Each structure stands twice: as structure tokens, then as C-alpha cells.
Amino acid sequence: MQLMEERIRKNGIVRAGNVLKVDSFLNHQMDIDLFNEMGKEFYRLFGEEHVTKIVTIEASGIGIACVAAQYFHVPVVFAKKSESKNLDGDVYTSAVASFTHNKVYDIRISKKYLNENDRILLIDDFLAKGNALLGLLDVCQQSGATVVGAGIAIEKGFQEGGQLLRKRGLRVESLAIVDAMDENGEIVFRRQ
């Protein structure tokens, strides 16, 4: 998606350790006009899949998922990363290793919100190592739901997550794939 690549070039900041900061428009301050265009694109890509729910993980995927859900006219379910008194005890869980936070946490979704009749579209802001999506896939598989694919805002193509998930048979559609970047601000995108 050309618009996403342009925005990364304009406002993205490359930091040491292969960190791409896009917090000015994607995952801290959110550009809703951009999210709207992303939602349209995800609907163009997955609109024929008869999606019944969009599933994401807290926190950065929620805004993107909510805007996209307006085009699919389906609810959004997000996996919680921490226990909550508001979350019923009957949950699907999976362990997820976070590259960004350097820790492992359990994600949870109440069993009343996913079932075997659901056709799930996973949505997230980043795909790097693939751990968050693997955890979401695991939770969806526990419920018996069908995962029709994953919509990703930005994929780090130089890390193994996208390749790993595609080899597992998951349809992954990324709006921008970064193949290389350096601390001088040079970003190379994969032509899709």
C-alpha cells in the first residue's frame, strides 16, 4: 500500500536494534484517516472471505481492527495480555513471547466470544518474529474457528515471522513490507 510506505518514509524513525518507531501515526498517536484507508484495503483483500469476527491483541492492534471492522460489519475481539476481574474464568489462553518487551505473557480470550462457526480475520500493527500471531492462531484453533488470514499494517520482511506463518498456510497480507532499514533512516520496501 503506497500510502503506508509514504507515511513510514515521512514519519518513521529507525532506531538501534531494528526498531521502527511509527508511534506518531500508528501505535501511540493514531491517524484515523490513515486507519480508514487501511480498513478499506483490508476489506478489499479479505471481503470475499465471509469474515464473522476480527481478532487482535491488545493494545496497538485494537484501533486498526476497529476501523477495519466498520467495513466488514463484524465485531472485534481482542486478546487481553493480563488477568482482569472483568474477564470470565472460562478462557482460551496461549503464551506469547514479546520481542519488543523481552518477556513472555499469556493472552486470553473469553470462550463466549469465539466458536467453531466463526471465520476470523487477524489484524495487527506489526509482524516481525510472528509470536503474537502464532498466539492468536493458537487461541482461535482452540475454539475451532477458521482463520481466513491476517492483515498486517507493517511487516519486517527481514525477520522470520511472515515466512514462518506463510509456510504454515496462513494467508498474510501486509500493507507495507520493510526488507531492510538502518539507523541513517534508509528504509527499503519489498515491491508487492
N, C-alpha and C positions, 0 to 999 in steps of 0.2 A: 504494500500500500504506500504509494508515493508520499501521501500526506504524512504518514507516520515517520518515514525516513527523513523528510524535510524537517519535521519537528525535532527529531533526535539530533540532526546536524546543527540546528539553530540553538537548541536549549539544553541538549545533553552534555554532561560533563564526565569525562573519563578519569577515573581515579586508580591509584595503585591497586593491584590485586584483581584486575579485570572487573572492576566495579564501574557500572554505567549509571550515573545519577540522572534520573529523569523526574525528580521529585517536584520540579516546578510546573509540571503539566500532567503527570500520570499517577504517581503513587504517594503524594503528600498534598500538594495543591492539585486539584483536578480540573482540567479544561473540558467542560461539559460539551462544548461544540465539537471538540475532537472525539470525545466519547461517543457522541451521536453518530459521527461518521464511522467509527469503529463498529458500533451496533449495526448500522446499515450493511457494512461489509460482512460481518459475521452472519447476518441474515441472508445475504446473497450467497455466501458459501455453504450454509447449512440449512437454508429454508425448506428444502425438499426432504429433510430427514425426519419430519414429524416429531420434533422435539417437544417433550412434555414438561421438562424442568431444566433449568440451568443450575449447575453446581459449581461452586468456587470455594476458595479457602480464605479465611479472614487474614488480613484486612484489605490488602491492596486490590484484590480481585473483585470486591463487592461492588464498587462503583461502576466498573466496566460491565459486570454481569447485569446489574440493574438496568442500565441504559439499554443494553442489548436485548434484555427480556421484553422491553416495550415493543420490539419488532416481532418477536416470537409469540407474544401474548401468553406467556407462561410465568410461573413463579420462579424465584431464585431461592436456592437453599445454600447456605454457606456452612462449611465445616468450622467448628469452633476449635481453637487451639488450647483452651484452658477449661477446666471444670467450672460449672456455674450452677447455682441453686435453681436457676430457671430452666435448666436442661433436664428433662426426664432421665431417669436411670437407664432406660432401655435404649441403648445407642449402638451404632456401628462405630468401631474405632480402628485406627491404623496409626502406626508410628511413622513419623516423618523427620528426616534429618535436614536441618536448615543450614545451607551453606552460608547464607548472609548472617545468621545469628549464632552459628557454630554450636548448635545444640540439637537434641532430639526431643520432639514433643509429640504427644498423642493428639490426633484430630478426632472429632466426634460429630456425628450427625444423628439426630433422633430417628429411631426406626419408623416413626409415624410419617416421616416426610419423604421416604424413598421406598419403592416396592418394585416387584418384578414386572409391572406393566409400564414402568417409566422408560422413556427414551431420553437419555441425558446428554447435554452438551456441557462439557467442562470449559470454563473460561478462567484465565489468569493473566496477570500483568507480565510476568517473565517466565521464560523456560530456560534453564541453564543445565543443571545436573539432572533434572526431572523428578526429584524426590517428592515435591508437592503433588504433581500429577499422578505419580505412582500411588501415593497415599489415597488420593481421591478415587482413582481407579479401584483400589482395593475395597474401599468403603462401598462404592457402587456395586461391585461384584458381590459383596456380602449380601446386599439387598436383592440381588437377582435382576437388577435393572440392566438395560442395554445402554452402553456408552457409544454414541454415534460419532464422537470426535471431540477434539479440543481446539478452542480458539484462543490464540496467544497474542498479546499485544507485541511483545518483543522477545525474540529467541536469540540466545547466544549460540550461534551456529558452530563456534569453535569449541564448545563444550558438548559433552556426550548425550545430554538429555533428549534432544529431538531425535537423534539417530536411534537411541535405545527404545523410545516409545514407538517410533515408526516400525522398527523391527518386530515389535510385539503386536503389530497390526492396527495400532491406533491411528486414525486419520488426524494429523496435526496440521492446522492452518495458522501460520504466523503472519502477522501484518507487516513485520519487519524482521529480517534475519541479519544479525550482525556477524560477519565472518571473521573480522579482526578489528582491534582497536588498540590504541596506545595512549600513553599519558600526554602526548603532544596534541591530543584531540583528534587524531586521524581515525576515522571510522569507515570500514569497508563493509558494504551491504552485499548480500547474495541477491543476484537477479533471479526473480521467481517467474 
